[in-house]
């Protein structure tokens, strides 16, 4: 459960970085 909570923000940041890169 704790991993999931940490995974959500990481995924959001990754998506944001990908959108900024593109």
mmJSON file of the N, C-alpha and C atoms, coordinates in Angstrom:
{"data_MODEL":{"atom_site":{
"group_PDB":["ATOM","ATOM","ATOM","ATOM","ATOM","ATOM","ATOM","ATOM","ATOM","ATOM","ATOM","ATOM","ATOM","ATOM","ATOM","ATOM","ATOM","ATOM","ATOM","ATOM","ATOM","ATOM","ATOM","ATOM","ATOM","ATOM","ATOM","ATOM","ATOM","ATOM","ATOM","ATOM","ATOM","ATOM","ATOM","ATOM","ATOM","ATOM","ATOM","ATOM","ATOM","ATOM","ATOM","ATOM","ATOM","ATOM","ATOM","ATOM","ATOM","ATOM","ATOM","ATOM","ATOM","ATOM","ATOM","ATOM","ATOM","ATOM","ATOM","ATOM","ATOM","ATOM","ATOM","ATOM","ATOM","ATOM"],
"id":[1,2,3,4,5,6,7,8,9,10,11,12,13,14,15,16,17,18,19,20,21,22,23,24,25,26,27,28,29,30,31,32,33,34,35,36,37,38,39,40,41,42,43,44,45,46,47,48,49,50,51,52,53,54,55,56,57,58,59,60,61,62,63,64,65,66],
"type_symbol":["N","C","C","N","C","C","N","C","C","N","C","C","N","C","C","N","C","C","N","C","C","N","C","C","N","C","C","N","C","C","N","C","C","N","C","C","N","C","C","N","C","C","N","C","C","N","C","C","N","C","C","N","C","C","N","C","C","N","C","C","N","C","C","N","C","C"],
"label_atom_id":["N","CA","C","N","CA","C","N","CA","C","N","CA","C","N","CA","C","N","CA","C","N","CA","C","N","CA","C","N","CA","C","N","CA","C","N","CA","C","N","CA","C","N","CA","C","N","CA","C","N","CA","C","N","CA","C","N","CA","C","N","CA","C","N","CA","C","N","CA","C","N","CA","C","N","CA","C"],
"label_alt_id":[null,null,null,null,null,null,null,null,null,null,null,null,null,null,null,null,null,null,null,null,null,null,null,null,null,null,null,null,null,null,null,null,null,null,null,null,null,null,null,null,null,null,null,null,null,null,null,null,null,null,null,null,null,null,null,null,null,null,null,null,null,null,null,null,null,null],
"label_comp_id":["UNK","UNK","UNK","UNK","UNK","UNK","UNK","UNK","UNK","UNK","UNK","UNK","UNK","UNK","UNK","UNK","UNK","UNK","UNK","UNK","UNK","UNK","UNK","UNK","UNK","UNK","UNK","UNK","UNK","UNK","UNK","UNK","UNK","UNK","UNK","UNK","UNK","UNK","UNK","UNK","UNK","UNK","UNK","UNK","UNK","UNK","UNK","UNK","UNK","UNK","UNK","UNK","UNK","UNK","UNK","UNK","UNK","UNK","UNK","UNK","UNK","UNK","UNK","UNK","UNK","UNK"],
"label_asym_id":["A","A","A","A","A","A","A","A","A","A","A","A","A","A","A","A","A","A","A","A","A","A","A","A","A","A","A","A","A","A","A","A","A","A","A","A","A","A","A","A","A","A","A","A","A","A","A","A","A","A","A","A","A","A","A","A","A","A","A","A","A","A","A","A","A","A"],
"label_entity_id":["1","1","1","1","1","1","1","1","1","1","1","1","1","1","1","1","1","1","1","1","1","1","1","1","1","1","1","1","1","1","1","1","1","1","1","1","1","1","1","1","1","1","1","1","1","1","1","1","1","1","1","1","1","1","1","1","1","1","1","1","1","1","1","1","1","1"],
"label_seq_id":[1,1,1,2,2,2,3,3,3,4,4,4,5,5,5,6,6,6,7,7,7,8,8,8,9,9,9,10,10,10,11,11,11,12,12,12,13,13,13,14,14,14,15,15,15,16,16,16,17,17,17,18,18,18,19,19,19,20,20,20,21,21,21,22,22,22],
"pdbx_PDB_ins_code":[null,null,null,null,null,null,null,null,null,null,null,null,null,null,null,null,null,null,null,null,null,null,null,null,null,null,null,null,null,null,null,null,null,null,null,null,null,null,null,null,null,null,null,null,null,null,null,null,null,null,null,null,null,null,null,null,null,null,null,null,null,null,null,null,null,null],
"Cartn_x":[0.848,0.0,0.877,1.893,2.788,3.509,3.862,4.544,3.632,2.361,1.389,1.279,1.271,1.171,2.395,3.545,4.778,4.855,4.21,4.256,3.421,2.274,1.372,2.066,2.68,3.348,4.536,5.236,6.383,5.907,4.817,4.257,3.795,3.204,2.739,3.915,4.99,6.181,6.805,6.823,7.372,6.562,5.266,4.386,4.578,4.737,4.944,6.261,7.298,8.608,8.559,7.819,7.682,6.939,5.921,5.155,5.997,6.834,7.691,8.8,9.28,10.332,9.821,8.607,8.034,7.684],
"Cartn_y":[-1.211,0.0,1.252,1.233,2.39,2.617,1.519,1.628,2.32,1.97,2.549,4.064,4.5,5.932,6.675,6.026,6.628,6.546,5.537,5.313,6.34,6.725,7.67,9.009,9.679,10.956,10.81,9.694,9.453,9.347,8.637,8.474,9.822,10.629,11.953,12.835,12.763,13.544,13.078,11.79,11.224,11.681,11.653,12.073,13.559,14.335,15.769,16.04,15.299,15.469,15.076,14.038,13.576,14.605,15.207,16.223,17.475,17.794,18.969,18.748,17.509,17.167,17.22,16.785,16.709,18.026],
"Cartn_z":[0.0,0.0,0.0,0.835,0.923,-0.403,-1.058,-2.356,-3.371,-3.319,-4.248,-4.069,-2.816,-2.497,-3.047,-2.969,-3.474,-4.998,-5.552,-6.996,-7.762,-7.199,-7.858,-8.168,-7.181,-7.451,-8.401,-8.303,-9.195,-10.635,-10.832,-12.17,-12.725,-11.878,-12.28,-12.702,-11.932,-12.245,-13.556,-13.749,-14.989,-16.197,-16.06,-17.144,-17.442,-16.39,-16.545,-17.265,-16.908,-17.527,-19.0,-19.294,-20.677,-21.525,-20.936,-21.653,-21.877,-20.897,-21.015,-22.041,-22.093,-23.04,-24.478,-24.663,-26.001,-26.589],
"occupancy":[1.0,1.0,1.0,1.0,1.0,1.0,1.0,1.0,1.0,1.0,1.0,1.0,1.0,1.0,1.0,1.0,1.0,1.0,1.0,1.0,1.0,1.0,1.0,1.0,1.0,1.0,1.0,1.0,1.0,1.0,1.0,1.0,1.0,1.0,1.0,1.0,1.0,1.0,1.0,1.0,1.0,1.0,1.0,1.0,1.0,1.0,1.0,1.0,1.0,1.0,1.0,1.0,1.0,1.0,1.0,1.0,1.0,1.0,1.0,1.0,1.0,1.0,1.0,1.0,1.0,1.0],
"B_iso_or_equiv":[0.0,0.0,0.0,0.0,0.0,0.0,0.0,0.0,0.0,0.0,0.0,0.0,0.0,0.0,0.0,0.0,0.0,0.0,0.0,0.0,0.0,0.0,0.0,0.0,0.0,0.0,0.0,0.0,0.0,0.0,0.0,0.0,0.0,0.0,0.0,0.0,0.0,0.0,0.0,0.0,0.0,0.0,0.0,0.0,0.0,0.0,0.0,0.0,0.0,0.0,0.0,0.0,0.0,0.0,0.0,0.0,0.0,0.0,0.0,0.0,0.0,0.0,0.0,0.0,0.0,0.0],
"pdbx_formal_charge":[null,null,null,null,null,null,null,null,null,null,null,null,null,null,null,null,null,null,null,null,null,null,null,null,null,null,null,null,null,null,null,null,null,null,null,null,null,null,null,null,null,null,null,null,null,null,null,null,null,null,null,null,null,null,null,null,null,null,null,null,null,null,null,null,null,null],
"auth_seq_id":[1,1,1,2,2,2,3,3,3,4,4,4,5,5,5,6,6,6,7,7,7,8,8,8,9,9,9,10,10,10,11,11,11,12,12,12,13,13,13,14,14,14,15,15,15,16,16,16,17,17,17,18,18,18,19,19,19,20,20,20,21,21,21,22,22,22],
"auth_comp_id":["UNK","UNK","UNK","UNK","UNK","UNK","UNK","UNK","UNK","UNK","UNK","UNK","UNK","UNK","UNK","UNK","UNK","UNK","UNK","UNK","UNK","UNK","UNK","UNK","UNK","UNK","UNK","UNK","UNK","UNK","UNK","UNK","UNK","UNK","UNK","UNK","UNK","UNK","UNK","UNK","UNK","UNK","UNK","UNK","UNK","UNK","UNK","UNK","UNK","UNK","UNK","UNK","UNK","UNK","UNK","UNK","UNK","UNK","UNK","UNK","UNK","UNK","UNK","UNK","UNK","UNK"],
"auth_asym_id":["A","A","A","A","A","A","A","A","A","A","A","A","A","A","A","A","A","A","A","A","A","A","A","A","A","A","A","A","A","A","A","A","A","A","A","A","A","A","A","A","A","A","A","A","A","A","A","A","A","A","A","A","A","A","A","A","A","A","A","A","A","A","A","A","A","A"],
"auth_atom_id":["N","CA","C","N","CA","C","N","CA","C","N","CA","C","N","CA","C","N","CA","C","N","CA","C","N","CA","C","N","CA","C","N","CA","C","N","CA","C","N","CA","C","N","CA","C","N","CA","C","N","CA","C","N","CA","C","N","CA","C","N","CA","C","N","CA","C","N","CA","C","N","CA","C","N","CA","C"],
"pdbx_PDB_model_num":[1,1,1,1,1,1,1,1,1,1,1,1,1,1,1,1,1,1,1,1,1,1,1,1,1,1,1,1,1,1,1,1,1,1,1,1,1,1,1,1,1,1,1,1,1,1,1,1,1,1,1,1,1,1,1,1,1,1,1,1,1,1,1,1,1,1]
}}}
